[in-house]
Amino acid sequence: MVDPNDFREGFIQGFRAIRGSAAALPAIPARPATPAGRTPFQMGIIRGIERGNE
């Protein structure tokens, strides 16, 4: 089960979804403010996907 407050794990999953599991992980960014209706985990996925697309 995923911890909805785990930004780091969300970032890793989002990044690896784009770059693959063999890609080196970049530094985990600071956790941004979480808007209403989102969890820190979801924000991590969004940031990870953004970083993976750079």
C-alpha positions as CSV (number, residue, x, y, z in Angstrom):
1,M,0.0,0.0,0.0
2,V,1.3,3.4,-0.9
3,D,1.6,6.1,1.8
4,P,-0.3,9.1,0.5
5,N,2.0,11.5,2.4
6,D,5.2,10.1,0.8
7,F,6.3,12.8,-1.8
8,R,9.7,11.1,-2.3
9,E,8.2,7.7,-3.4
10,G,5.7,9.5,-5.7
11,F,8.6,11.4,-7.3
12,I,10.6,8.2,-7.9
13,Q,7.6,6.4,-9.4
14,G,6.8,9.4,-11.7
15,F,10.4,9.7,-12.8
16,R,10.8,6.0,-13.5
17,A,7.5,5.9,-15.4
18,I,9.1,8.2,-17.9
19,R,12.8,7.2,-17.9
20,G,12.6,3.6,-16.8
21,S,13.9,1.8,-13.8
22,A,17.5,1.7,-15.0
23,A,17.9,5.5,-15.2
24,A,19.8,7.3,-12.4
25,L,17.6,9.2,-10.1
26,P,18.1,13.0,-9.9
27,A,18.1,14.7,-6.5
28,I,14.6,14.7,-5.0
29,P,13.3,18.2,-5.0
30,A,11.7,19.9,-2.0
31,R,8.1,19.0,-1.4
32,P,5.9,21.8,-2.9
33,A,2.7,23.0,-1.3
34,T,-0.1,20.5,-1.8
35,P,-3.3,22.0,-3.2
36,A,-6.7,20.9,-2.0
37,G,-7.8,17.6,-3.6
38,R,-4.2,16.3,-4.0
39,T,-1.9,14.3,-1.8
40,P,1.9,14.7,-1.4
41,F,2.3,11.4,-3.2
42,Q,0.3,12.7,-6.2
43,M,2.4,15.9,-6.2
44,G,5.5,13.7,-6.2
45,I,4.3,11.8,-9.3
46,I,3.6,15.0,-11.1
47,R,7.1,16.5,-10.3
48,G,8.8,13.2,-11.2
49,I,7.0,13.1,-14.6
50,E,8.0,16.7,-15.2
51,R,11.7,16.0,-14.3
52,G,11.6,12.8,-16.4
53,N,10.5,14.8,-19.5
54,E,13.3,17.3,-19.2
